[in-house]
Amino acid sequence: MTRNITQRELRNDSGKIMRALDRGERFIVTRNGVPVAELNPIRRRVFVPKDELLEIFRGAPHIDFKQFRKDIDALVDQDPTPRAYRRR
């Protein structure tokens, strides 16, 4: 559930709001009744064991890395020379 709070509430009750964010609450910050920001908790990273990850990708198609590199080079400008020094 998202709760609206004023800019003043954010300033005066920042500790309480931070603890609410820790619990997963979300906020819309308003200034003069106009929404100006969203405060959302950051999602925690989830560790996936190596064996599980390998099992997930076991059915994935094989990648030919040389062909993949050629495809990328054909689509993306990989010239490391700064643009200012390139010949036109």
C-alpha positions in Angstrom: 0.0 0.0 0.0 1.3 3.5 -0.9 0.9 6.3 1.5 1.0 10.0 0.7 3.2 12.2 2.9 4.0 15.9 2.7 7.5 17.2 2.2 7.3 18.5 5.8 6.4 15.0 7.1 9.4 13.6 5.3 11.7 16.2 6.9 10.2 15.9 10.4 9.6 12.2 10.6 12.4 10.8 8.4 13.5 8.2 11.0 9.9 6.8 11.3 9.6 6.8 7.5 12.9 5.0 7.0 11.7 2.3 9.5 8.5 2.0 7.5 10.5 1.6 4.3 12.4 -1.2 6.0 9.1 -2.9 6.6 8.2 -2.6 2.9 6.0 0.4 3.0 5.9 2.8 0.0 5.4 6.6 0.0 4.5 9.4 -2.4 6.0 12.7 -1.3 3.9 15.8 -2.1 4.7 19.5 -2.1 1.7 21.8 -2.0 -0.5 18.8 -2.7 1.4 17.9 -5.9 3.3 14.5 -6.0 7.0 15.1 -6.5 8.7 11.8 -5.5 8.2 8.2 -4.8 10.0 6.4 -1.9 10.2 2.6 -2.4 12.2 0.1 -0.4 15.1 -1.4 -2.3 14.6 -5.1 -3.1 17.0 -7.3 -1.3 19.2 -9.5 -3.5 18.5 -13.2 -3.3 21.5 -15.6 -3.4 21.0 -18.4 -5.8 23.3 -21.4 -5.3 25.6 -22.3 -8.2 24.1 -25.7 -8.7 20.6 -24.2 -8.9 21.8 -21.7 -11.4 23.5 -24.3 -13.6 20.3 -26.3 -13.5 18.3 -23.3 -14.7 20.6 -22.7 -17.7 21.1 -26.4 -18.5 18.3 -26.2 -21.2 19.5 -22.9 -22.7 20.8 -23.0 -26.3 24.5 -23.1 -27.0 26.2 -19.8 -27.8 28.9 -19.5 -30.4 31.0 -16.8 -28.7 33.0 -16.0 -31.9 29.8 -15.5 -33.9 28.2 -13.5 -31.0 31.3 -11.2 -31.0 31.0 -10.7 -34.8 27.3 -9.9 -34.4 28.0 -7.3 -31.7 30.8 -5.7 -33.6 28.5 -5.4 -36.6 25.9 -3.5 -34.6 27.9 -1.4 -32.1 30.7 1.1 -32.8 33.6 -0.4 -30.8 36.3 2.1 -31.9 38.1 3.1 -28.7 39.5 6.3 -30.3 37.9 9.4 -28.8 35.5 11.0 -31.2 37.4 14.2 -31.3 40.4 12.5 -32.8 38.7 10.3 -35.4 39.2 11.2 -39.0 36.0 12.3 -40.8 
